[in-house]
Amino acid sequence: MPINLNIISLVALALALTSPYPASAHESDREVQLKAANDELTTRVAELLKENKRLEEFAMQALIAKSNNEKVVPGCDTQALRKTMVTGSGSASTAQKWLDQNGEKCTKEQLKYLWENLQRWGSYDLSSQLRYIDYLFDN
């Protein structure tokens, strides 16, 4: 009987060593790790593409400002406000929202430009927004 147990033990050991299941389990763990790494890299690439687009837009604004002998100020893109006003409804609330978000970042030159042109871009009375630009100019 002890011989049969040894043979059975050897057969069981041989089957365990040659079984595809442990290798498959290891491969699936590796596949899971690779998929997680791929997902992280894909997310990072998307973030970098978004940042690259933002930087390209800023560079374009800087080139335009430089060609107009204007100071480059991040966060105060007067042409973005112009585009929003002209292509949209041109409402006072649109102008006010933009001024609330960006007005304090603008230079005196940019505020003067806005004061001189905002009413032309809008479809409504923008006197409150012009007063707000005066306030920003003075402070």
C-alpha positions as CSV (number, residue, x, y, z in Angstrom):
1,M,0.0,0.0,0.0
2,P,2.8,2.5,0.7
3,I,4.0,2.1,-2.9
4,N,0.5,3.0,-4.3
5,L,0.5,6.1,-2.1
6,N,3.8,7.1,-3.4
7,I,2.8,6.6,-7.0
8,I,-0.5,8.5,-6.5
9,S,1.5,11.3,-4.8
10,L,3.9,11.5,-7.7
11,V,1.1,11.5,-10.3
12,A,-0.7,14.2,-8.3
13,L,2.5,16.3,-8.1
14,A,3.2,15.8,-11.8
15,L,-0.4,16.9,-12.7
16,A,-0.1,19.9,-10.4
17,L,3.2,21.0,-12.0
18,T,2.0,20.6,-15.6
19,S,-1.5,22.0,-15.0
20,P,-2.3,25.1,-17.1
21,Y,-4.3,26.7,-14.3
22,P,-1.6,28.3,-12.2
23,A,0.0,29.8,-15.3
24,S,-3.4,31.1,-16.5
25,A,-4.0,32.6,-13.2
26,H,-0.7,34.3,-13.3
27,E,-1.3,35.5,-16.8
28,S,-4.7,36.9,-16.0
29,D,-3.1,38.8,-13.1
30,R,-0.5,40.2,-15.4
31,E,-3.2,41.1,-18.0
32,V,-5.2,42.9,-15.3
33,Q,-2.0,44.9,-14.3
34,L,-1.3,45.8,-17.9
35,K,-4.9,46.9,-18.5
36,A,-4.8,49.1,-15.4
37,A,-1.5,50.6,-16.5
38,N,-2.9,51.2,-20.0
39,D,-6.0,52.9,-18.5
40,E,-3.8,55.2,-16.4
41,L,-1.6,56.0,-19.4
42,T,-4.7,56.7,-21.6
43,T,-6.1,59.1,-18.9
44,R,-2.7,60.8,-18.6
45,V,-2.5,61.2,-22.4
46,A,-5.9,62.8,-22.5
47,E,-4.9,65.2,-19.8
48,L,-1.7,66.1,-21.6
49,L,-3.6,66.7,-24.9
50,K,-6.0,69.0,-23.1
51,E,-3.1,70.9,-21.5
52,N,-1.3,71.1,-24.8
53,K,-4.4,72.6,-26.5
54,R,-4.6,75.2,-23.7
55,L,-1.0,76.1,-24.1
56,E,-1.3,76.4,-27.9
57,E,-4.3,78.8,-27.4
58,F,-2.3,80.9,-25.0
59,A,0.7,81.0,-27.4
60,M,-1.6,82.1,-30.1
61,Q,-3.1,84.8,-27.9
62,A,0.5,85.9,-27.0
63,L,1.4,86.2,-30.6
64,I,-1.7,88.2,-31.4
65,A,-1.1,90.5,-28.4
66,K,2.5,90.9,-29.3
67,S,1.7,91.9,-32.9
68,N,-0.8,94.5,-31.5
69,N,1.9,95.8,-29.0
70,E,-0.3,94.7,-26.2
71,K,0.7,93.1,-22.9
72,V,-0.1,89.3,-22.6
73,V,-2.2,88.6,-19.6
74,P,-3.4,85.0,-18.9
75,G,-7.0,84.8,-18.0
76,C,-8.1,88.0,-19.8
77,D,-8.8,87.1,-23.4
78,T,-10.8,90.1,-24.6
79,Q,-11.3,88.4,-28.0
80,A,-13.0,85.4,-26.3
81,L,-15.5,87.8,-24.7
82,R,-16.0,89.5,-28.1
83,K,-16.6,86.1,-29.8
84,T,-19.0,85.1,-27.1
85,M,-21.0,88.3,-27.3
86,V,-21.1,88.5,-31.1
87,T,-21.9,84.8,-31.7
88,G,-24.3,84.5,-28.8
89,S,-27.2,86.5,-27.5
90,G,-24.9,89.5,-26.6
91,S,-26.7,89.7,-23.2
92,A,-25.7,91.7,-20.2
93,S,-25.6,88.5,-18.1
94,T,-23.1,87.0,-20.5
95,A,-20.8,90.0,-20.3
96,Q,-21.2,90.2,-16.5
97,K,-20.3,86.5,-16.1
98,W,-17.2,87.0,-18.1
99,L,-16.2,90.1,-16.3
100,D,-16.8,88.5,-12.9
101,Q,-14.5,85.6,-13.9
102,N,-11.8,87.5,-15.8
103,G,-12.1,91.2,-15.2
104,E,-9.7,91.4,-12.3
105,K,-7.0,89.7,-14.4
106,C,-7.1,92.4,-17.1
107,T,-4.6,95.2,-17.6
108,K,-5.7,98.8,-17.7
109,E,-5.2,98.7,-21.5
110,Q,-7.5,95.7,-21.8
111,L,-10.2,97.2,-19.6
112,K,-10.0,100.4,-21.7
113,Y,-10.5,98.2,-24.8
114,L,-13.5,96.5,-23.2
115,W,-15.0,99.8,-22.2
116,E,-14.7,101.2,-25.7
117,N,-16.1,98.1,-27.5
118,L,-18.4,96.1,-25.2
119,Q,-21.5,98.0,-26.1
120,R,-20.9,97.4,-29.8
121,W,-20.6,93.7,-29.2
122,G,-23.8,93.4,-27.2
123,S,-27.5,93.4,-28.2
124,Y,-28.7,95.0,-25.0
125,D,-28.0,97.9,-22.7
126,L,-24.6,97.2,-21.0
127,S,-24.4,100.3,-18.9
128,S,-24.0,98.3,-15.7
129,Q,-21.2,96.3,-17.1
130,L,-19.5,99.5,-18.3
131,R,-19.8,100.9,-14.8
132,Y,-18.2,97.6,-13.5
133,I,-15.3,98.0,-16.0
134,D,-14.9,101.6,-14.7
135,Y,-14.7,100.2,-11.2
136,L,-12.1,97.6,-12.2
137,F,-10.1,100.3,-14.0
138,D,-10.0,102.4,-10.8
139,N,-9.0,99.6,-8.5
